[in-house]
Amino acid sequence: MTNNNNKSAFVVSPDWLQQRLDDPSVRILDAAWYLPAQNRNPKAEYDAGHIPGAVFFDQDAIADHTSGLPHTLPTPEAFAKAVGALGVSETDTIVVYDGPGIMTAPRVWWMLRIMGAKDVYVLDGGMDGWKKEGRPVTTNVPSPTPVTFNVAFTPEAVTSFERMKDIVNSGTIQIADARGAGRFLGVEAEPRAGMRSGHMPGAHSLPSTTFSENGKFKDLETLRKTFADAGVDLSKPVVTTCGSGVTAAIITLALHSLGHTDNTLYDGSWSEWGGRADTTVVTGSE
């Protein structure tokens, strides 16, 4: 695909997608997900109207339910089975969207890529933007023919709790935290009851909302400045984190958009780190 030099190569415009709605090699995934406080039901919104041809990717269901954490990455086998059942193979061109735009779709973009899909994009503006522009919407739910998704998992793209402990203790890898500033500083409660707020020692605050405006991903120059302003050196490795491993992928998307590939995502994120008694939590700014 062609793209403006100052735009992410991994984000496609509504025009780009609308021109390809009848292309059988393009698969569209509605990956909307919300925190309870947002008071939106992703499946109900999908049923009420979605982009023609889109299938619903349930981020709560396509996860490892044995971990005790909200959105842990499923096994490669479980992922392949679930995505194959949606009619999506690793050779398809896959476009992922969410409601507001650049919110939960990047998590599925990341999952698909580390599981072996190469041609994966996020829709700029999300479903909210699509509807606002009066683009085609349908209530017809596709009945996809199941296909085989051939997994080529990249385990080194995922940071475990033990690895995260080493990173925090050694300070050798930069930590980029996508939660809001209030939670990062420890002055605002976590959305999950009983969990400490604050951040890991040495972490940089990069709230996920700073990477987009009105659901549209910011240009590369602005993204680069966002990292610089947060004190992140793009010539060095980065691990991304957030509340439950979802919005951390927005930082991951921004990093890859800028050509930064030496990065991983801490899958347990704050749900794991902040939920344990044996981890160090810092409050305030350092």
C-alpha positions as CSV (number, residue, x, y, z in Angstrom):
1,M,0.0,0.0,0.0
2,T,1.1,3.6,-0.5
3,N,1.2,6.1,2.3
4,N,2.1,9.7,3.1
5,N,5.7,9.8,4.3
6,N,4.6,11.5,7.5
7,K,1.9,9.0,8.3
8,S,2.1,5.6,9.9
9,A,2.5,2.8,7.4
10,F,0.3,0.6,9.7
11,V,-2.8,2.9,9.8
12,V,-5.2,3.1,6.9
13,S,-7.8,5.8,6.1
14,P,-11.5,5.3,5.9
15,D,-11.3,6.0,2.1
16,W,-8.7,3.3,1.7
17,L,-10.9,0.7,3.4
18,Q,-14.1,1.8,1.7
19,Q,-12.5,1.3,-1.7
20,R,-11.7,-2.3,-0.7
21,L,-14.9,-3.4,1.0
22,D,-15.6,-5.9,-1.9
23,D,-12.0,-7.2,-2.0
24,P,-12.1,-10.9,-0.9
25,S,-8.4,-10.7,0.3
26,V,-9.2,-8.0,2.8
27,R,-10.5,-9.1,6.2
28,I,-12.1,-6.6,8.6
29,L,-12.1,-7.1,12.4
30,D,-14.2,-5.1,14.9
31,A,-12.0,-5.2,18.0
32,A,-13.8,-2.7,20.1
33,W,-13.5,-3.1,23.9
34,Y,-14.4,-0.8,26.8
35,L,-13.8,-0.3,30.5
36,P,-17.0,-0.5,32.6
37,A,-16.8,3.3,33.2
38,Q,-17.1,4.0,29.5
39,N,-20.6,2.5,29.6
40,R,-20.4,1.1,26.0
41,N,-21.1,-2.5,25.0
42,P,-18.9,-3.4,22.0
43,K,-20.9,-6.5,20.9
44,A,-24.3,-4.6,21.1
45,E,-22.7,-1.8,19.1
46,Y,-21.4,-4.3,16.5
47,D,-24.9,-5.9,16.2
48,A,-26.5,-2.5,15.8
49,G,-24.3,-1.6,12.9
50,H,-20.8,-2.3,11.7
51,I,-18.6,-1.9,8.6
52,P,-19.8,-4.3,5.9
53,G,-17.9,-7.6,6.0
54,A,-16.5,-7.0,9.5
55,V,-16.5,-9.9,12.0
56,F,-16.4,-9.3,15.8
57,F,-13.1,-10.0,17.5
58,D,-14.0,-10.5,21.2
59,Q,-10.9,-9.4,23.2
60,D,-12.4,-10.9,26.4
61,A,-12.9,-14.3,24.8
62,I,-9.7,-14.5,22.8
63,A,-7.4,-14.5,25.8
64,D,-5.8,-16.9,28.2
65,H,-8.4,-17.5,30.9
66,T,-6.1,-19.5,33.1
67,S,-3.8,-16.5,34.0
68,G,-6.1,-14.8,36.4
69,L,-5.5,-11.5,34.5
70,P,-7.9,-9.7,32.1
71,H,-6.3,-10.0,28.7
72,T,-3.3,-12.3,28.7
73,L,-2.2,-13.5,25.3
74,P,-3.8,-16.9,24.4
75,T,-1.6,-19.7,23.4
76,P,-0.6,-19.7,19.7
77,E,-2.8,-22.7,19.1
78,A,-5.9,-21.1,20.8
79,F,-5.3,-17.9,18.9
80,A,-5.0,-19.7,15.6
81,K,-8.2,-21.6,16.2
82,A,-10.2,-18.5,17.2
83,V,-9.0,-16.3,14.4
84,G,-9.3,-19.1,11.8
85,A,-12.9,-19.5,12.9
86,L,-13.4,-15.9,12.0
87,G,-12.3,-16.6,8.4
88,V,-8.9,-14.9,8.8
89,S,-5.6,-16.4,7.7
90,E,-2.1,-15.1,8.2
91,T,-1.8,-14.3,4.5
92,D,-4.9,-12.0,4.4
93,T,-4.8,-8.2,4.4
94,I,-6.3,-7.5,7.8
95,V,-7.8,-4.2,9.0
96,V,-8.7,-3.8,12.6
97,Y,-10.9,-1.1,14.0
98,D,-12.4,-0.1,17.4
99,G,-15.1,2.5,18.5
100,P,-13.3,5.8,19.1
101,G,-10.2,5.0,16.9
102,I,-6.7,4.1,18.1
103,M,-7.9,2.7,21.4
104,T,-8.2,-1.1,21.5
105,A,-7.6,-2.0,17.8
106,P,-3.8,-1.7,18.2
107,R,-3.8,-4.6,20.7
108,V,-5.3,-6.9,18.1
109,W,-3.0,-5.5,15.4
110,W,-0.1,-6.4,17.7
111,M,-1.5,-9.9,18.5
112,L,-1.9,-10.7,14.8
113,R,1.6,-9.6,13.9
114,I,3.3,-11.5,16.7
115,M,1.3,-14.6,15.7
116,G,2.6,-14.4,12.1
117,A,0.2,-12.2,10.1
118,K,2.3,-9.7,8.1
119,D,-0.3,-7.4,6.4
120,V,-2.2,-5.9,9.3
121,Y,-3.5,-2.3,9.7
122,V,-5.5,-0.2,12.1
123,L,-8.4,1.9,10.8
124,D,-7.9,5.7,11.4
125,G,-10.9,7.3,13.2
126,G,-12.5,4.0,14.3
127,M,-16.2,3.2,13.9
128,D,-17.2,6.5,15.4
129,G,-15.4,8.4,12.7
130,W,-16.7,6.0,10.0
131,K,-20.3,6.6,11.0
132,K,-19.8,10.4,11.4
133,E,-18.6,10.5,7.8
134,G,-21.8,8.7,6.7
135,R,-19.9,5.7,5.3
136,P,-21.7,2.3,4.7
137,V,-22.9,0.4,7.8
138,T,-24.7,-2.9,8.0
139,T,-26.4,-5.1,10.5
140,N,-25.7,-8.2,8.4
141,V,-23.5,-10.5,10.3
142,P,-21.1,-12.5,8.0
143,S,-20.9,-16.3,8.3
144,P,-17.2,-16.7,7.5
145,T,-15.9,-20.0,6.2
146,P,-13.3,-21.2,8.7
147,V,-9.8,-21.2,7.4
148,T,-6.4,-22.2,8.7
149,F,-4.3,-19.5,10.4
150,N,-0.7,-20.8,10.3
151,V,1.0,-19.4,13.4
152,A,4.6,-18.2,13.5
153,F,4.7,-16.9,17.1
154,T,7.4,-14.4,18.1
155,P,7.7,-15.0,21.9
156,E,10.4,-12.5,22.3
157,A,7.9,-9.7,21.6
158,V,6.2,-10.5,24.9
159,T,7.6,-9.6,28.3
160,S,6.8,-11.8,31.3
161,F,6.5,-10.8,34.9
162,E,10.0,-12.3,35.7
163,R,11.5,-10.4,32.8
164,M,9.8,-7.2,33.9
165,K,11.2,-7.6,37.4
166,D,14.7,-7.8,35.9
167,I,14.1,-4.8,33.7
168,V,12.9,-2.7,36.7
169,N,15.8,-3.8,38.9
170,S,18.5,-3.3,36.3
171,G,17.1,-0.1,34.6
172,T,18.6,-1.3,31.3
173,I,15.4,-1.0,29.2
174,Q,13.1,2.0,29.0
175,I,9.6,1.5,30.3
176,A,6.7,3.3,28.5
177,D,3.5,3.4,30.5
178,A,0.2,4.1,28.6
179,R,-2.0,4.7,31.6
180,G,-3.3,8.2,32.3
181,A,-1.1,10.6,34.2
182,G,-3.3,10.5,37.4
183,R,-2.9,6.7,37.7
184,F,0.8,6.9,36.8
185,L,1.4,9.5,39.5
186,G,-0.7,7.6,42.1
187,V,-3.2,10.4,42.6
188,E,-6.0,8.7,40.8
189,A,-7.5,5.3,41.7
190,E,-7.1,2.3,39.4
191,P,-10.3,1.2,37.7
192,R,-9.8,-2.3,39.2
193,A,-10.9,-2.3,42.8
194,G,-8.2,-2.6,45.5
195,M,-5.2,-2.1,43.3
196,R,-2.5,0.3,44.1
197,S,-1.9,3.2,41.7
198,G,1.5,4.6,40.8
199,H,4.2,3.3,38.5
200,M,7.2,1.1,38.1
201,P,10.5,2.7,39.1
202,G,12.1,4.5,36.2
203,A,9.0,4.3,34.0
204,H,8.1,7.1,31.5
205,S,4.5,8.4,31.3
206,L,3.1,8.2,27.8
207,P,-0.7,8.3,28.1
208,S,-2.3,6.4,25.3
209,T,-4.6,9.3,24.4
210,T,-1.6,11.5,23.5
211,F,-1.0,9.5,20.3
212,S,-4.3,10.4,18.6
213,E,-6.6,13.3,18.1
214,N,-10.3,12.8,17.5
215,G,-9.6,9.1,16.9
216,K,-7.0,9.8,14.2
217,F,-3.3,8.7,14.7
218,K,-0.9,11.6,14.8
219,D,1.7,12.1,12.2
220,L,5.2,10.7,12.6
221,E,6.9,14.0,13.4
222,T,4.4,14.6,16.3
223,L,4.8,11.0,17.5
224,R,8.6,11.4,17.6
225,K,8.2,14.6,19.6
226,T,5.9,12.8,22.0
227,F,8.6,10.3,22.8
228,A,11.3,12.9,23.1
229,D,9.1,15.0,25.5
230,A,8.6,11.9,27.7
231,G,12.3,11.3,27.8
232,V,12.3,8.1,25.7
233,D,15.4,7.6,23.5
234,L,14.2,5.9,20.3
235,S,17.7,4.5,19.7
236,K,17.4,2.3,22.7
237,P,15.0,-0.7,23.6
238,V,11.6,0.0,25.1
239,V,9.0,-2.2,26.9
240,T,5.4,-0.9,26.8
241,T,2.9,-1.4,29.6
242,C,-0.6,-0.1,30.6
243,G,-3.5,-1.3,32.7
244,S,-4.2,-4.8,31.2
245,G,-2.0,-5.0,28.1
246,V,-4.4,-3.4,25.7
247,T,-3.5,0.3,25.3
248,A,0.2,-0.5,25.7
249,A,-0.1,-1.6,22.1
250,I,-0.8,2.0,21.1
251,I,2.7,2.9,22.1
252,T,3.9,-0.2,20.3
253,L,2.1,0.9,17.2
254,A,3.7,4.3,17.5
255,L,7.2,2.8,18.0
256,H,6.9,0.6,14.9
257,S,5.5,3.5,12.9
258,L,8.8,5.3,13.6
259,G,10.9,2.3,12.6
260,H,11.6,1.3,16.2
261,T,11.6,-2.5,16.3
262,D,13.5,-3.2,19.5
263,N,10.5,-3.2,21.7
264,T,8.3,-5.7,23.7
265,L,4.9,-5.5,25.4
266,Y,4.5,-6.4,29.1
267,D,1.4,-8.5,28.8
268,G,0.5,-8.7,32.5
269,S,0.9,-4.9,32.8
270,W,-0.5,-3.0,35.8
271,S,-3.1,-5.7,36.5
272,E,-0.2,-8.0,37.4
273,W,2.4,-5.5,38.7
274,G,0.0,-3.4,40.7
275,G,-2.0,-6.4,41.9
276,R,0.9,-8.0,43.7
277,A,2.4,-7.3,47.1
278,D,6.0,-8.1,46.2
279,T,6.5,-5.3,43.5
280,T,7.9,-1.9,43.9
281,V,5.4,0.9,43.2
282,V,6.5,4.6,42.9
283,T,4.1,7.6,43.3
284,G,4.6,11.1,42.2
285,S,7.0,12.3,39.5
286,E,10.7,11.5,39.7
